[in-house]
């Protein structure tokens, strides 16, 4: 069964490789490593991924990074973890947002299947990364922002 363990800021570095699954930019991950709340995604006692959340404002929490080990992807565990995180933040926030690359077609489909809607595009967001990112034969340049209402009704 999927569950979380919150990781203190000073104990996050051992999970850096998991964060690099969700964001290939080492320098960028270093910038937000100590911000927000890092949730270790566990299956029983085995770490299968991480989710890093940063408050945007009083009503919105951002899923800044979601890294799931490749062998656990495309099996429903990512969706389970995301739904658990939504339930976890539902009492404190009204909306959850997430950004992903324009070339991350699987991510775009995943978040939309989980009920997120596209709300903005930040052009050239990834153009400053040290190494260009290519996925699905597409250069990743723009950040697509998606949002979901999560508050209790």
Phi and psi restraints in degrees (value plus and minus 20) as a CYANA .aco file:
   2 UNK   PHI     -93.2   -53.2
   2 UNK   PSI     115.7   155.7
   3 UNK   PHI    -172.1  -132.1
   3 UNK   PSI     153.3   193.3
   4 UNK   PHI    -136.8   -96.8
   4 UNK   PSI     136.3   176.3
   5 UNK   PHI    -154.9  -114.9
   5 UNK   PSI     104.1   144.1
   6 UNK   PHI     -95.1   -55.1
   6 UNK   PSI     113.8   153.8
   7 UNK   PHI    -128.8   -88.8
   7 UNK   PSI     105.9   145.9
   8 UNK   PHI     -80.1   -40.1
   8 UNK   PSI     132.0   172.0
   9 UNK   PHI     -77.2   -37.2
   9 UNK   PSI     -61.1   -21.1
  10 UNK   PHI     -96.1   -56.1
  10 UNK   PSI     -25.6    14.4
  11 UNK   PHI    -135.5   -95.5
  11 UNK   PSI       1.1    41.1
  12 UNK   PHI    -108.7   -68.7
  12 UNK   PSI     -44.7    -4.7
  13 UNK   PHI     -76.9   -36.9
  13 UNK   PSI     -56.4   -16.4
  14 UNK   PHI     -79.8   -39.8
  14 UNK   PSI     -35.2     4.8
  15 UNK   PHI    -121.5   -81.5
  15 UNK   PSI      -8.8    31.2
  16 UNK   PHI     -78.2   -38.2
  16 UNK   PSI     -62.0   -22.0
  17 UNK   PHI     -83.0   -43.0
  17 UNK   PSI     -55.2   -15.2
  18 UNK   PHI     -86.9   -46.9
  18 UNK   PSI     -57.9   -17.9
  19 UNK   PHI     -85.4   -45.4
  19 UNK   PSI     -52.3   -12.3
  20 UNK   PHI     -89.7   -49.7
  20 UNK   PSI     -36.0     4.0
  21 UNK   PHI     -88.9   -48.9
  21 UNK   PSI     -57.4   -17.4
  22 UNK   PHI    -107.4   -67.4
  22 UNK   PSI     -37.9     2.1
  23 UNK   PHI    -172.8  -132.8
  23 UNK   PSI      93.4   133.4
  24 UNK   PHI     -94.9   -54.9
  24 UNK   PSI     -28.9    11.1
  25 UNK   PHI    -107.7   -67.7
  25 UNK   PSI      84.8   124.8
  26 UNK   PHI     -76.7   -36.7
  26 UNK   PSI     -68.3   -28.3
  27 UNK   PHI     -81.5   -41.5
  27 UNK   PSI     -59.3   -19.3
  28 UNK   PHI     -87.3   -47.3
  28 UNK   PSI     -62.9   -22.9
  29 UNK   PHI     -82.6   -42.6
  29 UNK   PSI     -60.5   -20.5
  30 UNK   PHI     -78.9   -38.9
  30 UNK   PSI     -52.7   -12.7
  31 UNK   PHI     -86.8   -46.8
  31 UNK   PSI     -51.7   -11.7
  32 UNK   PHI    -136.2   -96.2
  32 UNK   PSI     -14.5    25.5
  33 UNK   PHI     -73.3   -33.3
  33 UNK   PSI     -60.8   -20.8
  34 UNK   PHI    -117.4   -77.4
  34 UNK   PSI      -4.0    36.0
  35 UNK   PHI    -123.2   -83.2
  35 UNK   PSI     136.6   176.6
  36 UNK   PHI      42.2    82.2
  36 UNK   PSI    -170.1  -130.1
  37 UNK   PHI    -141.4  -101.4
  37 UNK   PSI     105.8   145.8
  38 UNK   PHI    -119.5   -79.5
  38 UNK   PSI     101.1   141.1
  39 UNK   PHI    -127.7   -87.7
  39 UNK   PSI     102.1   142.1
  40 UNK   PHI    -101.4   -61.4
  40 UNK   PSI     105.2   145.2
  41 UNK   PHI    -109.5   -69.5
  41 UNK   PSI     100.3   140.3
  42 UNK   PHI    -137.8   -97.8
  42 UNK   PSI     120.3   160.3
  43 UNK   PHI    -131.5   -91.5
  43 UNK   PSI      90.0   130.0
  44 UNK   PHI      38.4    78.4
  44 UNK   PSI    -136.1   -96.1
  45 UNK   PHI    -130.4   -90.4
  45 UNK   PSI      -9.9    30.1
  46 UNK   PHI    -117.4   -77.4
  46 UNK   PSI     106.0   146.0
  47 UNK   PHI     -94.2   -54.2
  47 UNK   PSI      99.1   139.1
  48 UNK   PHI    -130.8   -90.8
  48 UNK   PSI     -27.2    12.8
  49 UNK   PHI     157.2   197.2
  49 UNK   PSI    -196.2  -156.2
  50 UNK   PHI    -160.6  -120.6
  50 UNK   PSI     133.9   173.9
  51 UNK   PHI    -155.9  -115.9
  51 UNK   PSI     106.1   146.1
  52 UNK   PHI    -134.1   -94.1
  52 UNK   PSI     103.2   143.2
  53 UNK   PHI    -134.3   -94.3
  53 UNK   PSI     116.4   156.4
  54 UNK   PHI    -148.7  -108.7
  54 UNK   PSI     106.8   146.8
  55 UNK   PHI     -82.8   -42.8
  55 UNK   PSI     115.6   155.6
  56 UNK   PHI    -109.9   -69.9
  56 UNK   PSI     -65.4   -25.4
  57 UNK   PHI    -179.4  -139.4
  57 UNK   PSI    -185.0  -145.0
  58 UNK   PHI     -86.1   -46.1
  58 UNK   PSI     -41.8    -1.8
  59 UNK   PHI    -131.6   -91.6
  59 UNK   PSI     -32.9     7.1
  60 UNK   PHI    -148.3  -108.3
  60 UNK   PSI     113.3   153.3
  61 UNK   PHI    -133.7   -93.7
  61 UNK   PSI     116.8   156.8
  62 UNK   PHI    -124.5   -84.5
  62 UNK   PSI     110.8   150.8
  63 UNK   PHI    -102.1   -62.1
  63 UNK   PSI      77.2   117.2
  64 UNK   PHI     -98.3   -58.3
  64 UNK   PSI     -52.8   -12.8
  65 UNK   PHI    -171.6  -131.6
  65 UNK   PSI     114.6   154.6
  66 UNK   PHI    -157.2  -117.2
  66 UNK   PSI      84.1   124.1
  67 UNK   PHI    -134.9   -94.9
  67 UNK   PSI     101.2   141.2
  68 UNK   PHI    -141.8  -101.8
  68 UNK   PSI     112.3   152.3
  69 UNK   PHI     -72.4   -32.4
  69 UNK   PSI     118.3   158.3
  70 UNK   PHI     -73.0   -33.0
  70 UNK   PSI     -58.3   -18.3
  71 UNK   PHI     -89.3   -49.3
  71 UNK   PSI     -30.7     9.3
  72 UNK   PHI    -124.5   -84.5
  72 UNK   PSI     -23.6    16.4
  73 UNK   PHI    -100.4   -60.4
  73 UNK   PSI     135.2   175.2
  74 UNK   PHI      41.1    81.1
  74 UNK   PSI       9.7    49.7
  75 UNK   PHI    -149.4  -109.4
  75 UNK   PSI     -11.1    28.9
  76 UNK   PHI      74.3   114.3
  76 UNK   PSI     -29.1    10.9
  77 UNK   PHI     -92.3   -52.3
  77 UNK   PSI     -54.7   -14.7
  78 UNK   PHI     -83.4   -43.4
  78 UNK   PSI     -64.1   -24.1
  79 UNK   PHI     -83.5   -43.5
  79 UNK   PSI     -60.9   -20.9
  80 UNK   PHI     -81.4   -41.4
  80 UNK   PSI     -65.3   -25.3
  81 UNK   PHI     -83.2   -43.2
  81 UNK   PSI     -63.0   -23.0
  82 UNK   PHI     -85.0   -45.0
  82 UNK   PSI     -62.4   -22.4
  83 UNK   PHI     -84.9   -44.9
  83 UNK   PSI     -57.1   -17.1
  84 UNK   PHI     -85.2   -45.2
  84 UNK   PSI     -60.5   -20.5
  85 UNK   PHI     -86.0   -46.0
  85 UNK   PSI     -60.2   -20.2
  86 UNK   PHI     -80.4   -40.4
  86 UNK   PSI     -65.4   -25.4
  87 UNK   PHI     -81.6   -41.6
  87 UNK   PSI     -58.4   -18.4
  88 UNK   PHI     -83.4   -43.4
  88 UNK   PSI     -60.2   -20.2
  89 UNK   PHI    -114.3   -74.3
  89 UNK   PSI     -27.6    12.4
  90 UNK   PHI     -76.7   -36.7
  90 UNK   PSI     -55.9   -15.9
  91 UNK   PHI     -93.3   -53.3
  91 UNK   PSI     -43.3    -3.3
  92 UNK   PHI    -125.6   -85.6
  92 UNK   PSI     -41.3    -1.3
  93 UNK   PHI    -153.9  -113.9
  93 UNK   PSI     135.5   175.5
  94 UNK   PHI    -115.9   -75.9
  94 UNK   PSI     -47.7    -7.7
  95 UNK   PHI    -156.6  -116.6
  95 UNK   PSI     131.2   171.2
  96 UNK   PHI    -142.0  -102.0
  96 UNK   PSI     116.9   156.9
  97 UNK   PHI    -144.5  -104.5
  97 UNK   PSI     137.6   177.6
  98 UNK   PHI    -168.7  -128.7
  98 UNK   PSI     127.0   167.0
  99 UNK   PHI    -139.3   -99.3
  99 UNK   PSI     123.7   163.7
 100 UNK   PHI    -166.1  -126.1
 100 UNK   PSI     142.2   182.2
 101 UNK   PHI     -91.6   -51.6
 101 UNK   PSI     129.7   169.7
 102 UNK   PHI     -79.6   -39.6
 102 UNK   PSI     -44.8    -4.8
 103 UNK   PHI    -112.5   -72.5
 103 UNK   PSI     -24.0    16.0
 104 UNK   PHI    -106.0   -66.0
 104 UNK   PSI      49.7    89.7
 105 UNK   PHI     -80.8   -40.8
 105 UNK   PSI     -59.4   -19.4
 106 UNK   PHI     -84.0   -44.0
 106 UNK   PSI     -61.8   -21.8
 107 UNK   PHI     -84.6   -44.6
 107 UNK   PSI     -63.4   -23.4
 108 UNK   PHI     -79.6   -39.6
 108 UNK   PSI     -63.2   -23.2
 109 UNK   PHI     -86.0   -46.0
 109 UNK   PSI     -64.9   -24.9
 110 UNK   PHI     -76.4   -36.4
 110 UNK   PSI     -72.4   -32.4
 111 UNK   PHI     -85.7   -45.7
 111 UNK   PSI     -55.8   -15.8
 112 UNK   PHI     -88.6   -48.6
 112 UNK   PSI     -57.3   -17.3
 113 UNK   PHI     -83.9   -43.9
 113 UNK   PSI     -47.2    -7.2
 114 UNK   PHI    -106.8   -66.8
 114 UNK   PSI     -14.0    26.0
 115 UNK   PHI      76.3   116.3
 115 UNK   PSI     -13.2    26.8
 116 UNK   PHI    -101.8   -61.8
 116 UNK   PSI     128.4   168.4
 117 UNK   PHI    -142.0  -102.0
 117 UNK   PSI     123.6   163.6
 118 UNK   PHI     -89.2   -49.2
 118 UNK   PSI     112.0   152.0
 119 UNK   PHI    -145.5  -105.5
 119 UNK   PSI     -36.5     3.5
 120 UNK   PHI    -184.7  -144.7
 120 UNK   PSI     139.6   179.6
 121 UNK   PHI    -149.2  -109.2
 121 UNK   PSI     107.5   147.5
 122 UNK   PHI    -123.0   -83.0
 122 UNK   PSI      80.0   120.0
 123 UNK   PHI     -83.5   -43.5
 123 UNK   PSI     120.3   160.3
 124 UNK   PHI      41.4    81.4
 124 UNK   PSI       0.9    40.9
 125 UNK   PHI     -77.1   -37.1
 125 UNK   PSI     -59.9   -19.9
 126 UNK   PHI    -114.1   -74.1
 126 UNK   PSI     -17.2    22.8
 127 UNK   PHI     -88.8   -48.8
 127 UNK   PSI     -37.0     3.0
 128 UNK   PHI    -114.4   -74.4
 128 UNK   PSI     -17.6    22.4
 129 UNK   PHI     -86.2   -46.2
 129 UNK   PSI     125.5   165.5
 130 UNK   PHI     -78.2   -38.2
 130 UNK   PSI     -61.1   -21.1
 131 UNK   PHI    -138.7   -98.7
 131 UNK   PSI     114.4   154.4
 132 UNK   PHI     -81.3   -41.3
 132 UNK   PSI     124.8   164.8
 133 UNK   PHI    -127.3   -87.3
 133 UNK   PSI     111.5   151.5
 134 UNK   PHI    -145.2  -105.2
 134 UNK   PSI     110.9   150.9
 135 UNK   PHI    -157.4  -117.4
 135 UNK   PSI     118.6   158.6
 136 UNK   PHI      35.4    75.4
 136 UNK   PSI      10.5    50.5
 137 UNK   PHI      53.2    93.2
 137 UNK   PSI      -6.3    33.7
 138 UNK   PHI    -138.3   -98.3
 138 UNK   PSI     113.7   153.7
 139 UNK   PHI     -93.2   -53.2
 139 UNK   PSI     107.9   147.9
 140 UNK   PHI    -102.5   -62.5
 140 UNK   PSI      91.2   131.2
 141 UNK   PHI    -142.8  -102.8
 141 UNK   PSI     -57.6   -17.6
 142 UNK   PHI    -126.7   -86.7
 142 UNK   PSI     127.0   167.0
 143 UNK   PHI    -117.8   -77.8
 143 UNK   PSI     103.7   143.7
 144 UNK   PHI    -117.2   -77.2
 144 UNK   PSI     102.6   142.6
 145 UNK   PHI    -118.3   -78.3
 145 UNK   PSI     108.6   148.6
 146 UNK   PHI    -139.9   -99.9
 146 UNK   PSI     135.0   175.0
 147 UNK   PHI    -163.1  -123.1
 147 UNK   PSI     129.6   169.6
 148 UNK   PHI    -161.3  -121.3
 148 UNK   PSI     114.6   154.6
 149 UNK   PHI     -94.8   -54.8
 149 UNK   PSI     110.2   150.2
 150 UNK   PHI    -145.7  -105.7
 150 UNK   PSI     -23.9    16.1
 151 UNK   PHI     -84.0   -44.0
 151 UNK   PSI     134.6   174.6
 152 UNK   PHI     -88.0   -48.0
 152 UNK   PSI     122.6   162.6
